[in-house]
Amino acid sequence: MRQHVNPLSKHFDEIEVIPPLNEIFRNPILPLHLDVGSASGDFLFELALENNNWNYLGVEIREKLVKNAKSRILDREIENLYFAFGSANNLFNDCRFKTILSSLKSISFYFPDPWFKKKHHKRRVIQPDLINTLSIFMQKGALIFLKTDVKELFEYMNFTVSSNLNFQKLDKKFMKYSESFNPNEIKTSREKYVIKSQMNTFEEIYIKI
Ligand SMILES: C[S@@+](CC[C@H](N)C(=O)[O-])C[C@H]1O[C@@H](n2cnc3c(N)ncnc32)[C@H](O)[C@@H]1O
């Protein structure tokens, strides 16, 4: 399967319309976490099965992965998990997505595609506009989780989020993982690989103030 798709391609102009939260989750009032670039969804499946006191939403640009994940949800009758196909950058700009953004307790950008070449930086999912949209719609106290194994990308993501004055770095000693979307600190597929390969992981958490 192709690993990288160009999120700026016309193909992604059309976006999936996500039904209202009360149609996609059994209990829509549970805290909601959004994982951007959810790939096959394994990470969110583990989370949803372990934590039935949270709802989880994955957004992924590779359509086939989303189709497979959706059918796995139906097979396993999981009622606190949903996947949407599309580029996060386009979805977040859609007025119908704003209700979801304002319902979020947290959002993760875990190991996003690095797009190393300078001329391709505009393909990176974290862009000032996207962070600005989050800063407008996310509630005070909502969290952004960033992780990557690429130092240069980490510096770029950190700079982009911290340049928005509505987000502040959260000192990890104040982070109560047990109350977060990931109380057991489950790792994503990429993170498992990074740990196994003894590579570095860079991470930061931001809070909307
Ligand atoms: C390197 S993979 C990491 C997957 C997973 N988060 C992990 O940590 O294992 C990055 C994922 O982000 C997806 N992706 C890239 N750009 C995206 C975008 N603009 N919107 C949604 N997903 C995107 C890719 O298709 C890929 O599945």
The ligand as an SDF file (V2000), in Angstrom:
LIG
                    3D

 27 29  0  0  0  0  0  0  0  0999 V2000
    3.5510    8.0610    9.7910 C   0  0  0  0  0  0  0  0  0  0  0  0
    1.8770    7.6350    9.8720 S   0  0  0  0  0  0  0  0  0  0  0  0
    1.6150    7.5010   11.6480 C   0  0  0  0  0  0  0  0  0  0  0  0
    0.3830    6.7150   11.9890 C   0  0  0  0  0  0  0  0  0  0  0  0
    0.0440    6.6370   13.4820 C   0  0  0  0  0  0  0  0  0  0  0  0
   -0.3620    7.9380   13.9910 N   0  0  0  0  0  0  0  0  0  0  0  0
    1.1700    6.0560   14.3060 C   0  0  0  0  0  0  0  0  0  0  0  0
    1.7190    6.7950   15.1430 O   0  0  0  0  0  0  0  0  0  0  0  0
    1.4710    4.8850   14.0990 O   0  0  0  0  0  0  0  0  0  0  0  0
    1.0370    9.1670    9.4840 C   0  0  0  0  0  0  0  0  0  0  0  0
   -0.4310    8.9450    9.0990 C   0  0  0  0  0  0  0  0  0  0  0  0
   -1.0580   10.2100    8.8880 O   0  0  0  0  0  0  0  0  0  0  0  0
   -1.8660   10.1320    7.7110 C   0  0  0  0  0  0  0  0  0  0  0  0
   -2.0250   11.5070    7.1950 N   0  0  0  0  0  0  0  0  0  0  0  0
   -1.0850   12.2490    6.5570 C   0  0  0  0  0  0  0  0  0  0  0  0
   -1.5710   13.4780    6.2690 N   0  0  0  0  0  0  0  0  0  0  0  0
   -2.8400   13.5100    6.7530 C   0  0  0  0  0  0  0  0  0  0  0  0
   -3.8500   14.4880    6.7570 C   0  0  0  0  0  0  0  0  0  0  0  0
   -3.6590   15.7140    6.2150 N   0  0  0  0  0  0  0  0  0  0  0  0
   -5.0490   14.2010    7.3270 N   0  0  0  0  0  0  0  0  0  0  0  0
   -5.2630   12.9670    7.8790 C   0  0  0  0  0  0  0  0  0  0  0  0
   -4.3270   11.9860    7.8930 N   0  0  0  0  0  0  0  0  0  0  0  0
   -3.1390   12.2530    7.3440 C   0  0  0  0  0  0  0  0  0  0  0  0
   -1.0740    9.1970    6.8050 C   0  0  0  0  0  0  0  0  0  0  0  0
   -1.8460    8.6530    5.7700 O   0  0  0  0  0  0  0  0  0  0  0  0
   -0.5700    8.1540    7.8110 C   0  0  0  0  0  0  0  0  0  0  0  0
   -1.5070    7.1230    7.9960 O   0  0  0  0  0  0  0  0  0  0  0  0
  1  2  1  0
  2  3  1  0
  2 10  1  0
  3  4  1  0
  4  5  1  0
  5  6  1  0
  5  7  1  0
  7  8  2  0
  7  9  1  0
 10 11  1  0
 11 12  1  0
 11 26  1  0
 12 13  1  0
 13 14  1  0
 13 24  1  0
 14 15  1  0
 14 23  1  0
 15 16  2  0
 16 17  1  0
 17 18  1  0
 17 23  2  0
 18 19  1  0
 18 20  2  0
 20 21  1  0
 21 22  2  0
 22 23  1  0
 24 25  1  0
 24 26  1  0
 26 27  1  0
M  CHG  2   2   1   9  -1
M  END
$$$$
